[in-house]
């Protein structure tokens, strides 16, 4: 198996995105699966190499990357050390980042047979939006996807929203690291400016490619009703539900060599789904 890690690909505002690629043999005649991580995530969260290897063994070229403004750096790819970049992240930047990765995959591997997108949580929403706007995408699968581009302010009350506008910054506590993560008001302004582009309902309704929606019935971060809403908007989508949480039983760091049962179920379902495309 060929594994190349931490390739630098230019993302939004020229910031480098560390990118990994996994495949067996060569890339000729194989589809590429591109994975987009979620809010407060990164490409190696929960030992994601275990998942990447299984995709490669199943015959795919598997690519995962850090969004350009997710708060990690080239020197610290698993730590949120650049909180200024984090505060300046938004959905538009992430859409642009995913497009840049798709361009890089297509240019670096011209013999691939197609591009499939896979995203977790907020990354799931990004993949649905991108799939609706880019004909190169032949299928899309989501894991615990959001159904609107309002992470993390969707449930904030009016007082907190007004304070956010007045001060220009709000803080989100990272439950794993305890860090106070800055969210600049530009995140909300970007959403207001680009509501049509960032409309997941509109995007998924327009999709004519195969869609798989995987969700945990005990997900407390993105409730099960979000998955049911996505399924209602796109009745042709395959909805796969497991008895698990938002990350299907994983955590970071994940020090084991095997996956939790729920994660393996979701992975097997996703590999089978992409194989059938």
PyMOL commands that set and color helices and strands:
alter all, ss='L'
color gray80, all
select helices_A, chain A and resi 12-14+49-57+83-87+91-108+122-131+153-155+158-167+186-193+200-206+224-233+261-275
alter helices_A, ss='H'
color red, helices_A
select strands_A, chain A and resi 2-10+16-23+32-36+61-65+115-120+137-143+169-173+180-184+210-216+238-242
alter strands_A, ss='S'
color yellow, strands_A
deselect
rebuild
show_as cartoon
